[in-house]
Amino acid sequence: MTDRFSFTLDATDGKARTGRIDTPRGTIRTPAFMPVGTAATVKAMLPESVRATGADILLGNTYHLMLRPGAERIARLGGLHRFMNWDRPILTDSGGFQVMSLAGLRKLTEEGVTFASHIDGSKHMLSPETSMEIQRLLGSDIVMCFDECPALPADKQTVAASMRMSMRWAQRSRDAFGDRPGHALFGIMQGGVTRELREESAEALKAIGFDGYAIGGLAVGEGQEAMFGVLDYAPGCLPADKPRYLMGVGKPDDIVGAVQRGVDMMDCVLPSRSGRTGQAWTRRGQLNIKNARHADDPRPLDADCSCPACTGYSRAYLHHVFRAQEMISGMLLTWHNLHYFQELMAGLRAAIAAGMLDDFVADFHAQRAGGDIPPL
């Protein structure tokens, strides 16, 4: 174990990288996918089950936790790790994105954002300083700067003004974070889909200096082609010796494309949210367990998958418990999806280390193009 935060690159293949992030709470193998534990839980999963899928780190949501149960209460109870029974690294977002997307009436100023809770309408204020304090109380290992993420599409002037305010907030976040050995602070690049704004943002962040760098403001409705267009250059604008985190991504083909372009970390609610709505992700693509074709099918979701859903249960059973609205449905499908996502990450890491990423990616796309197994 280490008493500090560090990043080591072990191998590269083209722009893709594999390595490790060492923290006092354990090592994060990169490229890494971080399951989202919004309210101090990955929905439908026990923490030890999430770990069993191969996850090295979880993401928690500052906005949700500050509103309920409250950061001060979590701190009194020993911090987020003890509270949710997860002893490995946790990354917390800054709350900015949820304020923009979930909160009620809100007012944005240079100071920060005042908003009404989506739970009970109570009034709150988030600023770079309060976001740093809340994340300190939570005790997260990786802390995100407070930023604004404008919804796309937006005109260039709006995006530029928002990005520059986020860069001022990044400096304030850095100042408020202070010196916290063993904990890391990540800056967040903004700038929409405009290259010169992204480059300006990267330069501002590098001048401040962070332990890692995130690419924000993507996966917000711009489409995969536009996102990949930004990722073709954005990771290269950031320091090569620090982790690069693409926020809010994504679908398996988004993940593979991002890794090919030099991204080290990603997070998304997709595997758990899909699991609760009857969607399963497999190496053959996505399938919907509620479809009638599965009602009499004794085969597993994926014969090559070693998760509990695939080794113990048939498509027919999974179809039945989803239709019957039984809790085990979301539990098994979420476990399967998280297992598949982590298996994908392990495959990417191994392929990069072996210099075989192109072959891995070609095989990934070929299997998906074949589609699900034919119905019986």
RODO-2510 file (C-alpha; in nm, 4 decimals, decimal comma):
residues 376
     n   res          X          Y          Z
     1     m     0,0000     0,0000     0,0000
     2     t     0,0988     0,3583    -0,0558
     3     d     0,0366     0,6679     0,1526
     4     r     0,0025     0,8900    -0,1503
     5     f    -0,1676     0,9158    -0,4888
     6     s     0,0359     0,8228    -0,7965
     7     f    -0,0108     0,7159    -1,1584
     8     t     0,2118     0,4717    -1,3440
     9     l     0,1923     0,3940    -1,7162
    10     d     0,2817     0,0313    -1,7892
    11     a     0,2233     0,0073    -2,1647
    12     t     0,0833     0,1928    -2,4629
    13     d    -0,0597     0,0774    -2,7958
    14     g    -0,1142     0,3686    -3,0305
    15     k    -0,2833     0,6341    -2,8175
    16     a    -0,4258     0,3728    -2,5781
    17     r    -0,2641     0,3341    -2,2369
    18     t    -0,2708     0,0797    -1,9573
    19     g    -0,1324     0,1356    -1,6095
    20     r    -0,2359     0,1840    -1,2516
    21     i    -0,3406     0,4537    -1,0103
    22     d    -0,2099     0,3831    -0,6609
    23     t    -0,4001     0,5280    -0,3656
    24     p    -0,3884     0,4605     0,0106
    25     r    -0,7074     0,2563    -0,0303
    26     g    -0,5839     0,0382    -0,3141
    27     t    -0,4787     0,0248    -0,6767
    28     i    -0,7017     0,1172    -0,9692
    29     r    -0,6124    -0,0690    -1,2875
    30     t    -0,6469     0,1468    -1,5989
    31     p    -0,8281     0,1785    -1,8272
    32     a    -1,0872     0,1649    -1,5493
    33     f    -1,4659     0,1657    -1,5526
    34     m    -1,6209     0,3114    -1,2369
    35     p    -1,9710     0,1905    -1,1419
    36     v    -2,1892     0,4737    -1,0156
    37     g    -2,3069     0,4563    -0,6536
    38     t    -2,5256     0,7671    -0,6638
    39     a    -2,6700     0,7625    -0,3113
    40     a    -2,3906     0,5578    -0,1450
    41     t    -2,5013     0,2386    -0,3181
    42     v    -2,4691     0,0808    -0,6600
    43     k    -2,8378     0,0079    -0,7024
    44     a    -2,9370    -0,3588    -0,6577
    45     m    -2,5810    -0,4635    -0,5623
    46     l    -2,3949    -0,5400    -0,2402
    47     p    -2,0512    -0,3714    -0,2262
    48     e    -1,8769    -0,7090    -0,2155
    49     s    -2,0707    -0,8125    -0,5267
    50     v    -1,9554    -0,4986    -0,7086
    51     r    -1,5988    -0,5825    -0,6092
    52     a    -1,6477    -0,9405    -0,7343
    53     t    -1,7245    -0,8065    -1,0837
    54     g    -1,3736    -0,6556    -1,0921
    55     a    -1,4418    -0,2944    -0,9948
    56     d    -1,1467    -0,1191    -0,8286
    57     i    -1,3246     0,2136    -0,7619
    58     l    -1,6782     0,3501    -0,7264
    59     l    -1,8245     0,6929    -0,7970
    60     g    -2,0434     0,8800    -0,5483
    61     n    -2,2597     1,1857    -0,6159
    62     t    -2,1936     1,4984    -0,4105
    63     y    -2,5296     1,6553    -0,4995
    64     h    -2,7376     1,3554    -0,3887
    65     l    -2,5355     1,2878    -0,0732
    66     m    -2,5341     1,6514     0,0423
    67     l    -2,9144     1,6565     0,0213
    68     r    -2,9684     1,3122     0,1731
    69     p    -2,8427     1,1991     0,4236
    70     g    -2,6097     1,5048     0,4399
    71     a    -2,2315     1,5254     0,4277
    72     e    -2,2007     1,6204     0,7949
    73     r    -2,3988     1,3118     0,8995
    74     i    -2,1813     1,0865     0,6812
    75     a    -1,8698     1,2441     0,8353
    76     r    -2,0043     1,1815     1,1891
    77     l    -2,0630     0,8185     1,0945
    78     g    -1,7020     0,7698     0,9858
    79     g    -1,7011     0,8876     0,6241
    80     l    -1,8463     0,7521     0,3019
    81     h    -1,6281     0,4389     0,2845
    82     r    -1,7429     0,3123     0,6245
    83     f    -2,0989     0,4358     0,5714
    84     m    -2,1473     0,2304     0,2528
    85     n    -1,9110    -0,0573     0,3470
    86     w    -1,6719    -0,0054     0,0564
    87     d    -1,3071     0,0027     0,1655
    88     r    -1,1553     0,0724    -0,1755
    89     p    -1,1161     0,4041    -0,3618
    90     i    -1,4127     0,6341    -0,4194
    91     l    -1,4326     0,9249    -0,6630
    92     t    -1,6934     1,1924    -0,5957
    93     d    -1,8196     1,4313    -0,8605
    94     s    -1,8523     1,7983    -0,7715
    95     g    -2,2311     1,8269    -0,7819
    96     g    -2,2247     2,0749    -1,0681
    97     f    -2,3728     1,8480    -1,3332
    98     q    -2,6632     1,7345    -1,1134
    99     v    -2,7418     2,0922    -1,0146
   100     m    -2,7706     2,1796    -1,3826
   101     s    -2,9765     1,8726    -1,4739
   102     l    -3,1870     1,7905    -1,1645
   103     a    -3,2278     2,0878    -0,9350
   104     g    -3,5310     2,3098    -0,9352
   105     l    -3,5138     2,6879    -0,9723
   106     r    -3,1480     2,7799    -0,9779
   107     k    -2,9429     3,0934    -1,0082
   108     l    -2,5919     3,0870    -1,1493
   109     t    -2,3459     3,3608    -1,0518
   110     e    -1,9684     3,3947    -1,0359
   111     e    -1,9903     3,2892    -0,6708
   112     g    -2,1628     2,9569    -0,7459
   113     v    -2,5122     2,8145    -0,7868
   114     t    -2,8107     2,8568    -0,5576
   115     f    -3,0778     2,5955    -0,6190
   116     a    -3,3868     2,4233    -0,4842
   117     s    -3,3560     2,0561    -0,3904
   118     h    -3,5386     1,8149    -0,6221
   119     i    -3,6366     1,6195    -0,3084
   120     d    -3,8115     1,8787    -0,0909
   121     g    -3,7551     2,2201    -0,2504
   122     s    -3,5155     2,3332     0,0249
   123     k    -3,2658     2,6020    -0,0788
   124     h    -2,8938     2,5280    -0,1103
   125     m    -2,5763     2,6891    -0,2368
   126     l    -2,2898     2,5133    -0,4140
   127     s    -1,9659     2,6932    -0,4881
   128     p    -1,6121     2,5691    -0,5487
   129     e    -1,5441     2,6128    -0,1780
   130     t    -1,8582     2,4360    -0,0510
   131     s    -1,8115     2,1516    -0,3015
   132     m    -1,4555     2,0957    -0,1747
   133     e    -1,5770     2,0993     0,1857
   134     i    -1,8604     1,8512     0,1179
   135     q    -1,6221     1,6149    -0,0634
   136     r    -1,3750     1,6479     0,2265
   137     l    -1,6495     1,5500     0,4717
   138     l    -1,7389     1,2513     0,2531
   139     g    -1,3721     1,1490     0,2600
   140     s    -1,3497     1,0574    -0,1085
   141     d    -1,0115     0,9593    -0,2510
   142     i    -1,0511     1,1472    -0,5800
   143     v    -1,2236     1,4851    -0,5621
   144     m    -1,3566     1,6664    -0,8688
   145     c    -1,3369     2,0412    -0,9233
   146     f    -1,6616     2,2335    -0,9208
   147     d    -1,7538     2,3278    -1,2763
   148     e    -2,0448     2,4239    -1,4947
   149     c    -2,1488     2,1926    -1,7763
   150     p    -2,3682     2,3754    -2,0279
   151     a    -2,6186     2,1619    -2,2173
   152     l    -2,5308     2,1079    -2,5813
   153     p    -2,6077     2,2285    -2,8403
   154     a    -2,5108     2,5794    -2,7306
   155     d    -2,3572     2,8688    -2,9241
   156     k    -1,9820     2,9134    -2,9069
   157     q    -2,0065     3,2354    -2,7067
   158     t    -2,2124     3,0643    -2,4350
   159     v    -1,9765     2,7660    -2,4231
   160     a    -1,6701     2,9938    -2,4061
   161     a    -1,8103     3,2030    -2,1212
   162     s    -1,9093     2,8905    -1,9295
   163     m    -1,5683     2,7274    -1,9816
   164     r    -1,3809     3,0377    -1,8619
   165     m    -1,5938     3,0568    -1,5488
   166     s    -1,5261     2,6866    -1,4891
   167     m    -1,1525     2,7599    -1,5147
   168     r    -1,1845     3,0356    -1,2530
   169     w    -1,3782     2,7896    -1,0389
   170     a    -1,1005     2,5327    -1,0959
   171     q    -0,8476     2,7714    -0,9384
   172     r    -1,0825     2,8327    -0,6458
   173     s    -1,1342     2,4563    -0,6080
   174     r    -0,7568     2,4029    -0,6042
   175     d    -0,7132     2,6758    -0,3414
   176     a    -0,9941     2,5389    -0,1232
   177     f    -0,8781     2,1762    -0,1560
   178     g    -0,5458     2,2650     0,0031
   179     d    -0,2876     2,0031     0,0906
   180     r    -0,4473     1,6620     0,1554
   181     p    -0,1892     1,3825     0,1272
   182     g    -0,3362     1,0609    -0,0093
   183     h    -0,6284     1,2432    -0,1687
   184     a    -0,6332     1,3671    -0,5286
   185     l    -0,8000     1,6628    -0,6991
   186     f    -0,8905     1,6404    -1,0688
   187     g    -0,9463     1,9400    -1,2953
   188     i    -1,2174     1,9258    -1,5621
   189     m    -1,1643     2,0367    -1,9221
   190     q    -1,4640     2,2063    -2,0823
   191     g    -1,5192     2,3782    -2,4162
   192     g    -1,7971     2,1901    -2,5910
   193     v    -1,7018     2,0588    -2,9343
   194     t    -1,4779     2,3561    -3,0246
   195     r    -1,1088     2,2659    -3,0427
   196     e    -0,9620     2,6063    -2,9546
   197     l    -1,1850     2,6287    -2,6447
   198     r    -1,0813     2,2790    -2,5359
   199     e    -0,7148     2,3714    -2,5850
   200     e    -0,7593     2,6967    -2,3915
   201     s    -0,9247     2,5026    -2,1090
   202     a    -0,6427     2,2440    -2,0998
   203     e    -0,3787     2,5155    -2,0794
   204     a    -0,5628     2,6862    -1,7928
   205     l    -0,5878     2,3580    -1,6006
   206     k    -0,2223     2,2689    -1,6544
   207     a    -0,1207     2,6131    -1,5268
   208     i    -0,3113     2,5457    -1,2034
   209     g    -0,1818     2,1886    -1,1718
   210     f    -0,3898     1,8835    -1,0773
   211     d    -0,3411     1,5193    -0,9817
   212     g    -0,5534     1,4100    -1,2776
   213     y    -0,7572     1,5636    -1,5556
   214     a    -1,1120     1,4987    -1,6691
   215     i    -1,2756     1,5639    -2,0039
   216     g    -1,6178     1,7030    -1,9182
   217     g    -1,9099     1,8280    -2,1210
   218     l    -1,9364     1,5238    -2,3472
   219     a    -2,1946     1,2435    -2,3551
   220     v    -2,4579     1,5144    -2,3047
   221     g    -2,6470     1,4589    -2,6282
   222     e    -2,3898     1,5579    -2,8912
   223     g    -2,3736     1,2065    -3,0410
   224     q    -2,0886     0,9588    -3,0705
   225     e    -1,9380     1,1083    -3,3868
   226     a    -1,9038     1,4534    -3,2295
   227     m    -1,7732     1,3036    -2,9045
   228     f    -1,5075     1,0986    -3,0852
   229     g    -1,4208     1,4113    -3,2856
   230     v    -1,3283     1,5861    -2,9587
   231     l    -1,1542     1,2767    -2,8195
   232     d    -0,9347     1,2587    -3,1299
   233     y    -0,7367     1,5531    -2,9858
   234     a    -0,8551     1,6332    -2,6304
   235     p    -0,6647     1,3634    -2,4336
   236     g    -0,3437     1,4713    -2,6070
   237     c    -0,3918     1,8255    -2,4722
   238     l    -0,3602     1,6906    -2,1167
   239     p    -0,0424     1,5801    -1,9364
   240     a     0,0659     1,2298    -2,0389
   241     d     0,1872     1,1479    -1,6868
   242     k    -0,1542     1,2010    -1,5205
   243     p    -0,4787     1,0020    -1,5414
   244     r    -0,7369     1,1144    -1,7988
   245     y    -1,1002     1,0673    -1,7034
   246     l    -1,3888     1,0882    -1,9510
   247     m    -1,6974     1,1734    -1,7475
   248     g    -2,0308     0,9988    -1,7995
   249     v    -1,9287     0,7417    -2,0636
   250     g    -2,0812     0,5154    -2,1584
   251     k    -2,1944     0,2370    -2,3876
   252     p    -1,9447    -0,0408    -2,4602
   253     d    -1,8580     0,0944    -2,8055
   254     d    -1,8134     0,4436    -2,6566
   255     i    -1,5745     0,2960    -2,3988
   256     v    -1,3690     0,1088    -2,6586
   257     g    -1,3449     0,4185    -2,8798
   258     a    -1,2452     0,6368    -2,5836
   259     v    -0,9733     0,3933    -2,4735
   260     q    -0,8381     0,3846    -2,8298
   261     r    -0,8083     0,7644    -2,8062
   262     g    -0,6100     0,7704    -2,4810
   263     v    -0,8702     0,7785    -2,2008
   264     d    -0,7845     0,6041    -1,8694
   265     m    -1,1046     0,6270    -1,6625
   266     m    -1,4782     0,6320    -1,7309
   267     d    -1,8040     0,6102    -1,5373
   268     c    -2,1668     0,5589    -1,6300
   269     v    -2,4997     0,4622    -1,4726
   270     l    -2,5775     0,2524    -1,7819
   271     p    -2,4975    -0,1007    -1,6549
   272     s    -2,7050    -0,0610    -1,3390
   273     r    -2,9862     0,1458    -1,4920
   274     s    -3,0129    -0,0957    -1,7853
   275     g    -3,0247    -0,3892    -1,5462
   276     r    -3,3280    -0,2467    -1,3688
   277     t    -3,5115    -0,1913    -1,6988
   278     g    -3,4539    -0,5382    -1,8423
   279     q    -3,1611    -0,4547    -2,0701
   280     a    -2,8605    -0,6857    -2,0778
   281     w    -2,5274    -0,6031    -2,2397
   282     t    -2,3316    -0,8943    -2,3830
   283     r    -2,0407    -0,9409    -2,6221
   284     r    -2,3102    -0,9806    -2,8900
   285     g    -2,4617    -0,6413    -2,8149
   286     q    -2,7697    -0,5424    -2,6196
   287     l    -3,0783    -0,7547    -2,5594
   288     n    -3,4139    -0,6858    -2,3961
   289     i    -3,5129    -0,9628    -2,1556
   290     k    -3,8785    -0,8586    -2,1551
   291     n    -3,9184    -0,9638    -2,5207
   292     a    -4,1427    -1,2674    -2,5643
   293     r    -3,8727    -1,4584    -2,7561
   294     h    -3,6988    -1,5300    -2,4240
   295     a    -4,0039    -1,6765    -2,2426
   296     d    -3,9239    -2,0428    -2,3246
   297     d    -3,5476    -2,0118    -2,3742
   298     p    -3,3487    -2,2380    -2,1360
   299     r    -3,0142    -2,0892    -2,2459
   300     p    -2,8167    -1,8290    -2,0478
   301     l    -2,7829    -1,4657    -2,1499
   302     d    -2,4266    -1,5409    -2,2582
   303     a    -2,2847    -1,8928    -2,2528
   304     d    -1,9299    -1,7541    -2,2188
   305     c    -2,0075    -1,5325    -1,9165
   306     s    -1,9188    -1,6468    -1,5635
   307     c    -2,1505    -1,4099    -1,3718
   308     p    -2,4237    -1,5535    -1,1435
   309     a    -2,7021    -1,4581    -1,3868
   310     c    -2,5418    -1,6581    -1,6674
   311     t    -2,4140    -1,9554    -1,4663
   312     g    -2,7297    -2,0109    -1,2609
   313     y    -3,0318    -1,8857    -1,4521
   314     s    -3,1975    -1,9164    -1,7917
   315     r    -3,3278    -1,6443    -2,0185
   316     a    -3,6742    -1,7869    -1,9477
   317     y    -3,6298    -1,7323    -1,5729
   318     l    -3,4883    -1,3828    -1,6182
   319     h    -3,7804    -1,3009    -1,8491
   320     h    -4,0259    -1,4325    -1,5904
   321     v    -3,8870    -1,2435    -1,2887
   322     f    -3,8688    -0,9206    -1,4900
   323     r    -4,2319    -0,9597    -1,5998
   324     a    -4,3319    -1,0436    -1,2415
   325     q    -4,1448    -0,7332    -1,1182
   326     e    -3,9381    -0,9417    -0,8757
   327     m    -3,6379    -0,7682    -0,7176
   328     i    -3,4029    -1,0479    -0,8208
   329     s    -3,4475    -0,9382    -1,1812
   330     g    -3,2671    -0,6072    -1,1321
   331     m    -3,0104    -0,7742    -0,9073
   332     l    -2,9119    -1,0441    -1,1572
   333     l    -2,9187    -0,8219    -1,4668
   334     t    -2,7206    -0,5469    -1,2938
   335     w    -2,4601    -0,8004    -1,1758
   336     h    -2,4362    -0,9373    -1,5307
   337     n    -2,3992    -0,5917    -1,6860
   338     l    -2,1331    -0,4799    -1,4385
   339     h    -1,9489    -0,8100    -1,4908
   340     y    -1,9576    -0,7599    -1,8676
   341     f    -1,8304    -0,4007    -1,8426
   342     q    -1,5437    -0,5048    -1,6143
   343     e    -1,4611    -0,8013    -1,8379
   344     l    -1,4431    -0,5577    -2,1296
   345     m    -1,2008    -0,3366    -1,9345
   346     a    -0,9827    -0,6359    -1,8440
   347     g    -0,9753    -0,7355    -2,2112
   348     l    -0,8742    -0,3855    -2,3141
   349     r    -0,5968    -0,3734    -2,0528
   350     a    -0,4590    -0,7099    -2,1627
   351     a    -0,4774    -0,6189    -2,5322
   352     i    -0,2915    -0,2895    -2,4797
   353     a    -0,0254    -0,4636    -2,2693
   354     a     0,0232    -0,7235    -2,5444
   355     g     0,0241    -0,4662    -2,8272
   356     m    -0,2854    -0,6364    -2,9726
   357     l    -0,5479    -0,3642    -2,9310
   358     d    -0,6389    -0,3428    -3,3012
   359     d    -0,7162    -0,7155    -3,3071
   360     f    -0,9190    -0,6897    -2,9864
   361     v    -1,1240    -0,3978    -3,1201
   362     a    -1,1873    -0,5720    -3,4541
   363     d    -1,3096    -0,8818    -3,2703
   364     f    -1,5247    -0,6680    -3,0373
   365     h    -1,7044    -0,5042    -3,3317
   366     a    -1,7351    -0,8292    -3,5273
   367     q    -1,9071    -1,0082    -3,2364
   368     r    -2,1475    -0,7206    -3,1848
   369     a    -2,2277    -0,7046    -3,5567
   370     g    -2,3349    -1,0697    -3,5434
   371     g    -2,6159    -0,9835    -3,3024
   372     d    -2,7811    -1,1991    -3,0375
   373     i    -2,8022    -1,5782    -3,0707
   374     p    -3,0956    -1,6852    -3,2924
   375     p    -3,4224    -1,7624    -3,1163
   376     l    -3,5042    -2,1278    -3,0517
***
